[in-house]
């Protein structure tokens, strides 16, 4: 491991090779299957997609949902979320409904940032609103970094 690369970045680059796959843990798969509510917000993913899109105040002020929408293979800032397990990744990648929900989650957050996904094939994104309309949210991003 290179001493110039932070530990968590190196673990990501190594595909979390030392992380165990706990098959008894499937909270992310259940959430993306619309069978489990995220915590602490107590909302199903379908409800987030339907009710929160365009509600920029809610998306700005609630923070617990983000690690449910975009789980990672390590503990993050939400202690009520679960690190993504390898078996969940495999199951999620092969379920067309879950893949569609992941894409809707991505579009939800792009909309929050004033962007749109032009192509799900290439990942090309574009701004949809004048920058001034999103200035407050952009300022919060910089302040949060």
C-alpha positions in Angstrom: 0.0 0.0 0.0 1.4 3.4 -1.0 1.8 5.8 1.9 0.6 8.7 -0.3 -2.8 7.2 -0.7 -5.3 7.5 2.2 -6.3 4.1 3.7 -9.9 4.4 2.8 -9.1 5.3 -0.8 -6.7 2.4 -1.1 -9.3 0.0 0.3 -11.7 1.2 -2.4 -9.1 0.8 -5.1 -8.4 -2.7 -3.9 -12.2 -3.5 -4.1 -12.4 -4.0 -0.3 -10.4 -7.2 -0.7 -10.1 -7.7 3.1 -13.8 -7.0 3.8 -15.9 -10.1 4.8 -19.2 -10.8 3.0 -21.7 -11.3 5.8 -24.5 -13.2 4.2 -26.8 -12.6 7.2 -26.8 -8.8 6.4 -29.0 -7.7 3.5 -30.4 -4.4 4.6 -29.3 -2.6 1.4 -30.8 -5.3 -0.8 -34.1 -5.2 1.1 -34.1 -1.4 0.9 -33.6 -1.4 -2.9 -36.2 -4.2 -3.2 -38.6 -1.7 -1.5 -39.0 -4.1 1.5 -37.1 -2.1 4.2 -37.4 1.5 5.2 -34.2 3.6 5.5 -33.2 4.8 8.9 -33.6 7.3 10.5 -36.0 8.7 7.9 -38.3 5.6 8.0 -39.1 5.9 4.2 -39.3 3.2 1.5 -37.2 3.9 -1.6 -40.2 4.2 -3.8 -41.6 6.9 -1.6 -38.3 8.8 -1.7 -38.4 8.7 -5.5 -42.0 9.8 -5.7 -42.3 12.3 -2.8 -38.9 13.8 -2.5 -37.9 14.6 -6.1 -37.9 18.4 -6.4 -38.2 18.9 -2.6 -34.8 20.5 -2.3 -35.3 21.6 1.3 -36.0 18.1 2.4 -33.0 16.7 0.4 -30.8 19.4 1.8 -31.8 19.0 5.4 -32.2 15.3 5.8 -28.9 13.4 5.7 -29.7 9.8 6.8 -31.1 8.7 3.4 -28.0 9.3 1.3 -26.1 6.2 2.5 -29.2 4.1 1.8 -29.5 5.5 -1.8 -25.8 5.1 -2.4 -24.4 2.4 0.0 -20.7 1.7 0.2 -18.7 -1.2 1.5 -17.6 0.5 4.7 -19.3 2.3 7.5 -20.1 5.9 6.7 -21.7 8.8 8.6 -25.1 7.1 9.2 -24.8 4.6 12.0 -28.2 3.2 11.1 -27.1 2.1 7.7 -25.2 -1.1 6.9 -22.0 -1.5 4.8 -22.8 -2.9 1.4 -22.1 -6.6 1.3 -20.7 -8.5 -1.7 -23.7 -10.8 -2.1 -25.9 -7.7 -2.1 -23.9 -6.2 -5.0 -24.3 -9.4 -7.0 -28.0 -9.7 -6.3 -28.6 -6.0 -7.0 -26.8 -6.0 -10.4 -28.9 -8.9 -11.7 -32.3 -7.5 -10.6 -33.7 -5.1 -13.3 -36.1 -3.4 -10.9 -33.2 -2.6 -8.5 -31.0 -1.4 -11.3 -33.9 0.9 -12.4 -34.2 2.2 -8.8 -30.4 2.9 -8.6 -30.8 4.9 -11.8 -33.8 6.8 -10.3 -31.8 7.5 -7.2 -29.0 8.9 -9.3 -31.4 11.1 -11.3 -33.0 12.3 -8.1 -29.7 13.6 -6.8 -28.6 15.0 -10.2 -31.9 17.0 -10.2 -31.1 18.3 -6.7 -27.8 19.6 -8.1 -29.5 21.1 -11.2 -28.3 18.4 -13.6 -29.8 15.8 -15.8 -28.5 12.4 -17.0 -28.3 12.7 -20.8 -27.3 9.1 -21.4 -27.4 6.2 -19.1 -25.0 4.4 -21.5 -22.2 7.0 -21.4 -23.0 8.7 -18.1 -23.0 12.1 -19.8 -24.7 14.8 -17.6 -25.7 18.4 -18.3 -27.0 21.4 -16.3 -30.7 22.0 -16.7 -31.3 25.2 -14.9 -29.4 28.5 -14.8 -26.5 28.2 -12.3 -28.0 31.0 -10.2 -31.0 28.9 -9.4 -28.8 26.3 -7.8 -26.3 28.7 -6.2 -27.4 28.0 -2.6 -27.1 24.2 -3.0 -23.7 24.6 -4.7 -22.6 26.8 -1.8 -23.7 24.2 0.7 -21.7 21.6 -1.2 -18.5 23.6 -0.9 -19.2 24.4 2.7 -19.7 20.7 3.5 -16.5 19.6 1.9 
